[in-house]
Amino acid sequence: MSREFGSGQSPDSTLTEDWGSMLMQRTYLDYAATTPTHPDVLAAMTPFFTEAFGNASSIYSYGRESRAAIAEARARVAALIGARDDEIVFTGGGTEADNAALKGVAFAADTRRNHIITTAIEHHAVLETCNFLQKRGTDVTYLPVDGHGMVNPDDVRKAITGKTMLVSVMHANNEVGTLQPIREIAGMARERGILLHTDASQSAGKLPLNVDELGVDLLTLAGHKFYAPKGVGALYVRAGTPIRPVLHGAEQEHGLRPGTENVAGVVALGAAAALAKRLLPAASDHLRAVRDHLHQHLLSAIPDLRLNGHPEHRLPNTLHVSFPGVSGRAMLGEAADVVAASVGSACHSERDAVSGVLAAMGTDAARAAGAVRLSVGRGTTLDEVERAADALACAWRQMHTR
């Protein structure tokens, strides 16, 4: 099947040979959805599937080996975010961490404080947990965002009441990448004795994170967003934070997450955290440069391309744009053999409806329909994003001229 080339050729020329070349060099641009497990991370975790397979709760040498590995991983994760070792609780991923934070605080709170403040653009792990708590009698305020996807700290201040126990605002949006003013919100919350949770799943490994500088009491991490495997994450819980376990069983993870530890996964998370800490801030600079190169290459072929999200205060690896006059989902389908990307959150990428994030930003239907999220990784090259931009421009032009 021939396709028109998006840049450097006339509209009548075909892409038969160029497309075939592209097919041999597919480009992955969905690092916001998941990352590959880094070879060093895989090497670190592999022994804990085989010879170092002990249960960390056992008293003999196999168990002691696993306990020591978990302790080292805990220290590495803590170092990534500037926390104390004993403030890290390992979980089965970001969704579990979000649930543990919101439910744990709600279950521990005085019955007179039953109000949570969050935003309309949170990850579904937060929104659905809030929905669950609402059905149990918790009052929840969902704050709006502006056209860039950013919450106004003053709206947080106005929403606080004498019953507010928790504010939960994500550090960076998982669709458009907009960074939220967490430090300002933290100051307001702390003045009123209110806990602050932030989901930093998308930020870890891309931006420096320090829980004291942010002023948060709880922070969510998801391993597969920064080159650890899927199925492992962590929740930072500041010492002294009133919180109860969501699961019940034995006393693992300071009594907050019972169950036999996923030693291999925990070791992997620690290794990924150490790698992320070592590579920052060079990784941020690389991601930003490659992302901006991708944006410029697309703009040269499609001048009417629209950027969604904040132009400056956003993740360095995320480019969320709207292609004019086409369905972003259909266009990605056209280019799927060459470019791997999504229209938004991977958790809901099969739906055609306007995403809740874009709706909250007030994005019109036509612009929302053409929206695509392109996210680069630490290993993404300039050549790769150029090929991807050419393929996307090609698919857009073919659809646009039908």
Buried (B, 14 or more C-beta within 10 A) or exposed (E): EEBBBBBEBEEEEEBEEBBEEBEEEBBBBBBBBBBBBBEBBBEBBBBBEEEBEBEBEEEEEBBEBBBEBBBBBBBBBBBBBBBEBEBBBBBBBBBBBBBBBBBBBBBBBEEEBBBBBBBBBBBBBBBBBBEBBEEEEBBBBBBEBBEBBBBBBEBBBEBBEEBBBBBBBBBBBBBBBBBBBBEBBBBBBBEEEBBBBBBBBBBBBBBBBEBEEBBBBBBBBBBBBBBBBBBBBBBBBBEEBBBBBBBEEEEBBEEBBBEEBBBBBBBBBBBBBBBBBEBBEEBBEBBBEBBBBBBEBBBBBBEEBBBBBBEEBBBBBBBBBBBBBBBBBBBBEBBEEBBBBBBBBBEBBEEEEBBBBBBBBEBEEEBBBBBBBBBBBBBBEEEBBBBBBBBBBBBBBBBBEE
